Amino acid sequence: MTNKSSAKRRYLALFFPWLPAERLCRTAPRPPDAPLVFAEKQRGALRLRGVDRAAHAVGLAPGMPLADARARVPELLVVAHDPVADAAWLDRLALGCNRYTPLVAIDAPDGLILDIAGTEHLLGGEAELIDDLEMRLSRLGMSVRAALGPTADAARALARYQTRPAPDEDQAVRRLPVAALELEAEATTALVRAGLKTIGDLASRPMANIAARFGADAASALRRILGDAPSPLDPRIAPPPVATERRFAEPLGSSAHATRVLAELVGEAMGELGERGKGGRHFRATFFRSDGLARGIEIETGHPTRDTALVMRLFAERMDSLADPLDPGFGFDMIRLSVPRLEALGATQLKLEGGAVRKSIEEGAMDELVDRMTTRLGRKQVRRLLAADTHIPEQAQLALPAIDAQQSWPQPLPWETPEPGEPPTRPFHLFDPPQPIEVVAEVPDGPPHQFRWRRQAHAVRRYEGPERIAAEWWRRRDNAGLTRDYYRVEDAQGRRFWLFRHGLYEEKEHPLWYIHGVFA
């Protein structure tokens, strides 16, 4: 029962049985003889979520109540479970495995799956690839169980549940216990009670009978692990359309030398982009260290580019702004540059003295400034305001990343401008959300006569309004859909404010007042 399409693929599954403990031991020393466990509160009680090798040897396992574990091992060392730190460490291990293949999937919380079809020849074969990988992981203090398989599910099951060798992978899969299907506990118990203790026992039965007696999930899991149904891999990072890399027989111990190699890779990538008539907008440099770790650095540009100097300037900006500087450790033995995002970029006219003709000095300078600021500060920190098609004041503008605004968005709407010589109709600063105030008005629906804001009373000397703004018809039913009456007011000290009454008296018995902005 083998799927022909799946037989063309080769998967390598990695299982880290003591990942939380070995991750913690890299940064925090602990007593050598004390078993280590990780506890988390579940349903009002503390239970074990992870154990180290020593704790496992004395019979402790995840899911056990912490009180029972302490009764067995009084000298137990207990640490709070930190799934965020474990996930971050697993993600860093996945980045390091990208040296073998770009198709690396995270099998949370303690595993990875690599699609190595066509890449095993880089180190001489599958066995040599696994030896190299285990050697690098051992340098990081990580224990790993590795297994190969024709499908991702088969490789994963072999890495986690195989207990004795088999003559071939098909026999190894059939010797696995039915627990390798990872069904619900009731379904697994039912299979064992029916005398179906291994995958081979289950595979010998008609698939229709399995689905009818034990559920469709059991039949689907069996088909995937045997290769009769697809088990697609969801890679951590999709393979980029353009990538170049450089491997070194002797690791590079200098970050400056690595930067020069990166410039050469950028030049090679630009040549390939030119052949395609494309430009890059997203560039990712990955520096692989000889100890198995890797460091990724990414930059973006507002427009597609094939300018090597521009890209290297942005990489320099990004490296200078790193809180944790690029550390070669024992040296970089591989550097890869990938371009995940491409866009069309036509040929550019050259000037007589050389170089491309640019659109304008001002526009070019602004684009480069946005690229540099975004690279140094982050794409969410540099924003550009665009007018939105709505009359609700706080929704009349959108603050979106400026690097996207340079090309990806449609033509923005024009901003409303006041008549020449007239004061602005909207304040320079809006409060989001509007701040509540206490108002004294001459008549219930009249203009404010006095208001109190932030414990200070303001006597209104002049006012303009009301400017009535109704909500969108589809929001009339909730509180946000009430009508607003806006007033531009000036107090006795000459300060000008933008106030509004939220709701008409026929809409709400006691409408509230708010201050929405302050005029400059």
URSULMO-V255285 format. One record per helix or strand of 3 or more residues. SS is the DSSP state (A for helix, B for strand). FROM is the first residue (numbers start at 1). TO is the last residue. If there is no record, write none. Layout:
ss-><SS SS>
from-><FROM FROM>
to-><TO TO>
This chain:
ss-><A B A B B A A B A B B A A B A A A A A A A B A B B A B A B A B A B B B A A B B B>
from-><4 11 19 36 45 53 66 77 83 104 111 120 126 145 152 169 178 185 199 207 216 242 255 278 294 308 332 361 383 393 397 402 429 448 456 473 479 484 496 512>
to-><7 15 25 42 51 57 72 80 97 107 115 123 139 149 161 174 181 193 203 214 226 252 276 289 305 320 344 377 387 395 401 405 441 453 469 475 481 491 502 518>
